[in-house]
Amino acid sequence: GLLYLGCVQYFIYVKLFTQRLFPGAGAFAAKPIREKLADRAGQIVVLQQVALDQFVHHPFLLFPAFYQVKEFIEGGTPAEGFRKFRKNCTEDMLVCWSIWIPAFLVNFSFCPIWMRVPFVASVSFGFTIIFSRKRGAKEPSPSALSDDTGDQPSDSAADQARQKDE
């Protein structure tokens, strides 16, 4: 988390976005609201930054890295990490977009360049709580899903009630 939030995000949001890909982003963020409302080109740049972050950076860098690190810590394999990423990708991205699209619209529109990473860190605090609650528990590997008889365990309420009665 520390290396990603501090180093990788600084590179992406400050160096890559504002110095290379969108050099006018800092000037747009510094404008008064009245001028921002009239600056269609600046508004498009904000939307481009949000789109690049949410539809490239998060699905192809952040989430795969998260699942690989999680799997490494839990003693799994890279293949298991990739499988879990693919299985959870749609749900993870919907949660991500519900928080980060509005947050980055604010960040890229109003925060000065020096404030971009601290703003992301603040929002990340809440996002990490939500995401850790959803994905923090250890997920069983495919080999752990079957018991000694080779049967697949059932998670249905009826099966659980039946097991209690036995």
Backbone as CSV, one residue per row, in Angstrom:
resi,resn,N_x,N_y,N_z,CA_x,CA_y,CA_z,C_x,C_y,C_z
1,GLY,0.802,-1.193,0.000,0.000,0.000,0.000,0.848,1.262,0.000
2,LEU,1.857,1.305,0.886,2.672,2.503,1.022,3.421,2.806,-0.275
3,LEU,4.076,1.801,-0.834,4.826,2.027,-2.072,3.896,2.396,-3.215
4,TYR,2.747,1.723,-3.273,1.826,2.002,-4.367,1.254,3.407,-4.228
5,LEU,0.735,3.716,-3.043,0.111,5.018,-2.855,1.135,6.133,-2.969
6,GLY,2.266,5.979,-2.330,3.254,7.047,-2.343,3.979,7.180,-3.661
7,CYS,4.544,6.110,-4.143,5.420,6.177,-5.323,4.671,6.064,-6.643
8,VAL,3.916,4.999,-6.805,3.247,4.749,-8.086,2.228,5.839,-8.382
9,GLN,1.422,6.198,-7.401,0.408,7.212,-7.660,1.025,8.591,-7.877
10,TYR,2.113,8.899,-7.195,2.799,10.167,-7.461,3.256,10.189,-8.924
11,PHE,3.848,9.107,-9.368,4.285,9.045,-10.756,3.106,9.220,-11.717
12,ILE,2.007,8.488,-11.467,0.859,8.533,-12.385,0.191,9.903,-12.382
13,TYR,-0.191,10.408,-11.197,-1.025,11.608,-11.133,-0.255,12.909,-11.260
14,VAL,1.018,12.904,-10.902,1.793,14.141,-10.997,2.695,14.123,-12.222
15,LYS,3.546,13.142,-12.307,4.516,13.121,-13.413,3.869,12.774,-14.753
16,LEU,3.182,11.633,-14.812,2.624,11.170,-16.081,1.461,12.041,-16.549
17,PHE,0.450,12.217,-15.698,-0.736,12.951,-16.130,-0.454,14.431,-16.362
18,THR,0.172,15.109,-15.399,0.270,16.569,-15.512,1.498,17.056,-16.264
19,GLN,2.549,16.270,-16.288,3.748,16.749,-16.968,3.902,16.173,-18.371
20,ARG,3.300,15.026,-18.640,3.497,14.408,-19.955,2.226,14.345,-20.788
21,LEU,1.175,13.748,-20.222,-0.025,13.514,-21.030,-0.965,14.714,-21.080
22,PHE,-1.113,15.425,-19.960,-2.067,16.533,-19.870,-1.385,17.758,-19.262
23,PRO,-0.478,18.387,-19.989,0.308,19.477,-19.414,-0.516,20.701,-18.984
24,GLY,-1.719,20.858,-19.488,-2.562,21.983,-19.077,-3.430,21.689,-17.868
25,ALA,-3.321,20.499,-17.303,-4.193,20.102,-16.193,-4.016,20.979,-14.964
26,GLY,-2.797,21.328,-14.650,-2.543,22.174,-13.482,-3.161,23.555,-13.632
27,ALA,-3.050,24.120,-14.825,-3.630,25.443,-15.083,-5.151,25.402,-14.965
28,PHE,-5.761,24.327,-15.475,-7.221,24.209,-15.362,-7.641,24.111,-13.898
29,ALA,-6.954,23.298,-13.108,-7.301,23.134,-11.693,-7.171,24.440,-10.925
30,ALA,-6.270,25.330,-11.355,-6.045,26.596,-10.654,-7.053,27.684,-11.036
31,LYS,-7.820,27.470,-12.079,-8.768,28.493,-12.532,-9.932,28.629,-11.553
32,PRO,-10.518,29.826,-11.489,-11.760,29.984,-10.717,-12.889,29.165,-11.366
33,ILE,-13.878,28.806,-10.594,-14.975,27.957,-11.073,-15.644,28.566,-12.309
34,ARG,-15.860,29.862,-12.318,-16.517,30.517,-13.457,-15.736,30.261,-14.751
35,GLU,-14.418,30.329,-14.679,-13.589,30.077,-15.867,-13.591,28.597,-16.241
36,LYS,-13.638,27.731,-15.239,-13.686,26.285,-15.526,-14.966,25.925,-16.273
37,LEU,-16.056,26.554,-15.877,-17.333,26.259,-16.529,-17.326,26.658,-18.002
38,ALA,-16.540,27.649,-18.356,-16.460,28.109,-19.750,-15.361,27.388,-20.535
39,ASP,-14.494,26.677,-19.864,-13.334,26.035,-20.508,-13.669,24.589,-20.888
40,ARG,-14.289,24.403,-22.063,-14.674,23.068,-22.518,-13.459,22.168,-22.730
41,ALA,-12.394,22.713,-23.263,-11.186,21.911,-23.487,-10.630,21.401,-22.162
42,GLY,-10.633,22.233,-21.143,-10.165,21.814,-19.816,-11.056,20.753,-19.211
43,GLN,-12.367,20.881,-19.410,-13.302,19.877,-18.905,-13.069,18.527,-19.584
44,ILE,-12.780,18.565,-20.864,-12.495,17.326,-21.607,-11.217,16.681,-21.077
45,VAL,-10.224,17.482,-20.752,-8.976,16.945,-20.193,-9.254,16.267,-18.851
46,VAL,-10.116,16.851,-18.036,-10.492,16.218,-16.762,-11.131,14.860,-17.040
47,LEU,-12.059,14.794,-17.967,-12.720,13.531,-18.302,-11.727,12.509,-18.862
48,GLN,-10.771,12.965,-19.642,-9.747,12.062,-20.173,-8.886,11.477,-19.050
49,GLN,-8.541,12.308,-18.069,-7.749,11.821,-16.933,-8.530,10.780,-16.133
50,VAL,-9.802,11.071,-15.875,-10.645,10.122,-15.131,-10.770,8.824,-15.918
51,ALA,-11.010,8.916,-17.211,-11.162,7.712,-18.030,-9.875,6.891,-18.061
52,LEU,-8.756,7.533,-18.249,-7.479,6.814,-18.271,-7.220,6.131,-16.932
53,ASP,-7.516,6.827,-15.857,-7.291,6.257,-14.531,-8.234,5.081,-14.265
54,GLN,-9.513,5.264,-14.539,-10.510,4.262,-14.156,-10.678,3.113,-15.144
55,PHE,-10.351,3.344,-16.407,-10.564,2.290,-17.400,-9.268,1.675,-17.924
56,VAL,-8.123,2.200,-17.471,-6.830,1.611,-17.821,-6.030,1.300,-16.558
57,HIS,-5.732,2.333,-15.770,-4.891,2.155,-14.588,-5.473,1.153,-13.589
58,HIS,-6.699,1.357,-13.162,-7.277,0.468,-12.143,-7.482,-0.968,-12.632
59,PRO,-8.138,-1.187,-13.781,-8.375,-2.588,-14.163,-7.135,-3.339,-14.649
60,PHE,-6.137,-2.631,-15.169,-4.987,-3.337,-15.740,-3.709,-3.240,-14.914
61,LEU,-3.707,-2.403,-13.876,-2.518,-2.276,-13.040,-2.846,-2.477,-11.565
62,LEU,-3.735,-1.650,-11.034,-4.017,-1.690,-9.593,-4.598,-3.021,-9.139
63,PHE,-5.708,-3.449,-9.717,-6.353,-4.678,-9.249,-5.525,-5.933,-9.509
64,PRO,-4.898,-6.090,-10.670,-4.028,-7.260,-10.821,-2.887,-7.263,-9.795
65,ALA,-2.306,-6.093,-9.519,-1.235,-6.019,-8.513,-1.775,-6.383,-7.133
66,PHE,-2.960,-5.888,-6.804,-3.574,-6.213,-5.510,-3.724,-7.722,-5.341
67,TYR,-4.287,-8.388,-6.339,-4.527,-9.832,-6.215,-3.225,-10.624,-6.202
68,GLN,-2.204,-10.163,-6.921,-0.924,-10.873,-6.891,-0.254,-10.749,-5.525
69,VAL,-0.265,-9.544,-4.953,0.331,-9.351,-3.625,-0.452,-10.137,-2.579
70,LYS,-1.768,-10.089,-2.647,-2.606,-10.821,-1.691,-2.324,-12.323,-1.777
71,GLU,-2.227,-12.831,-2.966,-1.972,-14.260,-3.161,-0.574,-14.632,-2.671
72,PHE,0.400,-13.784,-2.906,1.762,-14.020,-2.425,1.777,-14.097,-0.897
73,ILE,1.098,-13.157,-0.235,1.056,-13.132,1.231,0.351,-14.373,1.775
74,GLU,-0.673,-14.824,1.076,-1.437,-15.983,1.540,-0.811,-17.312,1.118
75,GLY,0.308,-17.264,0.416,0.988,-18.493,0.014,0.444,-19.135,-1.240
76,GLY,-0.321,-18.391,-2.015,-0.882,-18.934,-3.250,0.055,-18.722,-4.427
77,THR,-0.452,-19.009,-5.588,0.342,-18.882,-6.809,-0.132,-17.680,-7.623
78,PRO,0.708,-17.179,-8.527,0.265,-16.100,-9.412,-0.972,-16.484,-10.231
79,ALA,-1.050,-17.747,-10.639,-2.219,-18.187,-11.413,-3.496,-18.078,-10.577
80,GLU,-3.411,-18.425,-9.286,-4.585,-18.295,-8.414,-4.965,-16.823,-8.241
81,GLY,-3.957,-15.958,-8.116,-4.231,-14.526,-8.010,-4.930,-13.996,-9.247
82,PHE,-4.485,-14.422,-10.418,-5.109,-13.984,-11.657,-6.532,-14.519,-11.775
83,ARG,-6.741,-15.767,-11.358,-8.083,-16.355,-11.398,-9.041,-15.560,-10.502
84,LYS,-8.590,-15.204,-9.306,-9.440,-14.441,-8.384,-9.708,-13.035,-8.920
85,PHE,-8.685,-12.434,-9.539,-8.882,-11.123,-10.161,-9.961,-11.200,-11.237
86,ARG,-9.866,-12.196,-12.118,-10.859,-12.336,-13.194,-12.248,-12.606,-12.642
87,LYS,-12.332,-13.441,-11.609,-13.622,-13.781,-11.011,-14.289,-12.546,-10.396
88,ASN,-13.515,-11.680,-9.758,-14.056,-10.541,-9.016,-14.019,-9.230,-9.780
89,CYS,-13.481,-9.231,-10.975,-13.205,-7.993,-11.699,-14.436,-7.095,-11.869
90,THR,-15.530,-7.620,-12.338,-16.704,-6.787,-12.594,-17.216,-6.146,-11.311
91,GLU,-17.375,-6.942,-10.274,-17.858,-6.406,-9.000,-16.872,-5.390,-8.424
92,ASP,-15.580,-5.697,-8.486,-14.564,-4.780,-7.969,-14.593,-3.454,-8.713
93,MET,-14.713,-3.509,-10.026,-14.709,-2.279,-10.802,-15.957,-1.440,-10.534
94,LEU,-17.103,-2.064,-10.330,-18.316,-1.293,-10.015,-18.165,-0.552,-8.690
95,VAL,-17.586,-1.216,-7.698,-17.327,-0.552,-6.416,-16.318,0.573,-6.619
96,CYS,-15.262,0.278,-7.340,-14.226,1.266,-7.634,-14.822,2.500,-8.306
97,TRP,-15.573,2.302,-9.350,-16.136,3.422,-10.098,-17.111,4.242,-9.255
98,SER,-17.868,3.591,-8.381,-18.833,4.335,-7.565,-18.144,5.311,-6.617
99,ILE,-16.918,5.010,-6.244,-16.174,5.889,-5.340,-15.218,6.794,-6.112
100,TRP,-14.446,6.202,-7.008,-13.330,6.929,-7.598,-13.704,7.847,-8.753
101,ILE,-14.723,7.558,-9.517,-15.072,8.492,-10.600,-15.472,9.850,-10.024
102,PRO,-16.393,9.907,-9.048,-16.687,11.227,-8.459,-15.463,11.853,-7.775
103,ALA,-14.683,11.023,-7.077,-13.512,11.553,-6.370,-12.499,12.146,-7.346
104,PHE,-12.255,11.458,-8.457,-11.279,11.975,-9.404,-11.816,13.146,-10.215
105,LEU,-13.111,13.232,-10.404,-13.656,14.438,-11.024,-13.340,15.656,-10.152
106,VAL,-13.486,15.505,-8.844,-13.133,16.585,-7.913,-11.624,16.808,-7.920
107,ASN,-10.859,15.729,-7.798,-9.403,15.826,-7.716,-8.819,16.532,-8.941
108,PHE,-9.174,16.070,-10.114,-8.584,16.618,-11.330,-9.149,17.992,-11.690
109,SER,-10.305,18.340,-11.135,-10.903,19.646,-11.428,-10.473,20.740,-10.454
110,PHE,-10.253,20.384,-9.185,-10.078,21.423,-8.166,-8.777,21.362,-7.367
111,CYS,-8.161,20.210,-7.274,-6.955,20.101,-6.443,-5.738,20.614,-7.197
112,PRO,-4.925,21.450,-6.534,-3.652,21.796,-7.167,-2.800,20.530,-7.297
113,ILE,-1.844,20.552,-8.176,-1.031,19.361,-8.458,-0.423,18.787,-7.183
114,TRP,0.085,19.630,-6.302,0.726,19.145,-5.075,-0.270,18.437,-4.152
115,MET,-1.559,18.678,-4.344,-2.582,18.106,-3.463,-3.193,16.821,-4.022
116,ARG,-2.841,16.442,-5.229,-3.465,15.271,-5.853,-3.251,13.990,-5.054
117,VAL,-2.032,13.671,-4.712,-1.763,12.418,-3.994,-2.314,12.466,-2.571
118,PRO,-2.181,13.565,-1.801,-2.827,13.595,-0.483,-4.351,13.432,-0.562
119,PHE,-4.975,14.017,-1.595,-6.418,13.841,-1.766,-6.751,12.367,-2.014
120,VAL,-5.976,11.734,-2.899,-6.181,10.311,-3.191,-5.981,9.482,-1.925
121,ALA,-4.984,9.831,-1.122,-4.735,9.102,0.126,-5.925,9.212,1.077
122,SER,-6.533,10.367,1.128,-7.698,10.559,2.003,-8.876,9.714,1.549
123,VAL,-9.166,9.739,0.260,-10.263,8.930,-0.267,-9.912,7.445,-0.148
124,SER,-8.648,7.120,-0.347,-8.198,5.722,-0.256,-8.455,5.120,1.117
125,PHE,-8.405,5.940,2.142,-8.671,5.439,3.491,-10.048,4.777,3.537
126,GLY,-11.072,5.473,3.051,-12.418,4.901,3.028,-12.552,3.756,2.045
127,PHE,-11.953,3.916,0.849,-12.028,2.867,-0.154,-11.365,1.588,0.347
128,THR,-10.227,1.727,1.016,-9.511,0.555,1.520,-10.330,-0.179,2.570
129,ILE,-11.032,0.549,3.401,-11.912,-0.091,4.389,-12.987,-0.906,3.671
130,ILE,-13.630,-0.301,2.687,-14.692,-0.991,1.944,-14.120,-2.190,1.193
131,PHE,-13.015,-1.988,0.493,-12.447,-3.055,-0.318,-11.881,-4.181,0.552
132,SER,-11.269,-3.836,1.659,-10.738,-4.869,2.558,-11.867,-5.699,3.155
133,ARG,-12.979,-5.059,3.412,-14.140,-5.797,3.938,-14.661,-6.787,2.885
134,LYS,-14.611,-6.390,1.615,-15.076,-7.262,0.541,-14.065,-8.344,0.178
135,ARG,-12.761,-7.999,0.142,-11.758,-8.914,-0.408,-10.627,-9.264,0.553
136,GLY,-10.700,-8.820,1.799,-9.598,-9.038,2.727,-9.486,-10.445,3.258
137,ALA,-10.600,-11.150,3.360,-10.569,-12.522,3.886,-9.891,-13.449,2.894
138,LYS,-9.241,-14.445,3.424,-8.573,-15.417,2.561,-9.626,-16.220,1.805
139,GLU,-9.481,-16.262,0.493,-10.376,-17.065,-0.342,-9.762,-18.441,-0.516
140,PRO,-10.558,-19.485,-0.459,-9.982,-20.824,-0.644,-9.498,-21.023,-2.075
141,SER,-8.429,-21.782,-2.189,-7.937,-22.131,-3.524,-8.830,-23.224,-4.092
142,PRO,-8.791,-23.457,-5.395,-9.652,-24.491,-5.987,-9.452,-25.866,-5.344
143,SER,-8.220,-26.192,-4.966,-7.973,-27.507,-4.363,-8.553,-27.612,-2.964
144,ALA,-8.729,-26.482,-2.286,-9.281,-26.505,-0.933,-10.798,-26.532,-0.932
145,LEU,-11.414,-26.389,-2.094,-12.868,-26.357,-2.148,-13.506,-27.732,-2.009
146,SER,-12.746,-28.788,-2.196,-13.336,-30.113,-2.063,-12.850,-30.753,-0.776
147,ASP,-13.707,-31.569,-0.175,-13.321,-32.238,1.062,-12.684,-33.587,0.748
148,ASP,-12.481,-34.423,1.757,-11.784,-35.695,1.579,-12.498,-36.644,0.625
149,THR,-13.818,-36.532,0.495,-14.568,-37.435,-0.370,-14.581,-36.967,-1.815
150,GLY,-14.073,-35.756,-2.033,-14.067,-35.221,-3.391,-15.337,-34.469,-3.718
151,ASP,-16.293,-34.420,-2.773,-17.533,-33.695,-3.008,-17.286,-32.199,-2.860
152,GLN,-18.020,-31.412,-3.600,-17.944,-29.968,-3.478,-18.794,-29.550,-2.284
153,PRO,-18.283,-28.658,-1.428,-19.100,-28.195,-0.314,-20.234,-27.330,-0.830
154,SER,-21.321,-27.312,-0.112,-22.466,-26.504,-0.504,-22.617,-25.359,0.476
155,ASP,-22.918,-24.186,-0.041,-23.080,-23.017,0.803,-24.543,-22.624,0.955
156,SER,-25.464,-23.438,0.427,-26.863,-23.050,0.500,-27.353,-23.123,1.934
157,ALA,-28.319,-22.291,2.252,-28.871,-22.243,3.599,-29.511,-23.577,3.969
158,ALA,-30.169,-24.218,2.997,-30.803,-25.507,3.288,-29.754,-26.556,3.672
159,ASP,-28.639,-26.606,2.944,-27.589,-27.572,3.250,-26.954,-27.290,4.606
160,GLN,-26.759,-26.016,4.923,-26.184,-25.673,6.213,-27.125,-26.054,7.355
161,ALA,-28.428,-25.820,7.165,-29.400,-26.216,8.181,-29.437,-27.722,8.354
162,ARG,-29.351,-28.450,7.229,-29.346,-29.907,7.275,-28.122,-30.425,8.023
163,GLN,-26.971,-29.789,7.808,-25.749,-30.204,8.503,-25.852,-29.948,9.998
164,LYS,-26.524,-28.879,10.394,-26.726,-28.593,11.816,-27.583,-29.664,12.473
165,ASP,-28.628,-30.123,11.744,-29.552,-31.108,12.300,-28.904,-32.473,12.455
166,GLU,-27.874,-32.769,11.676,-27.260,-34.094,11.698,-26.423,-34.302,12.875
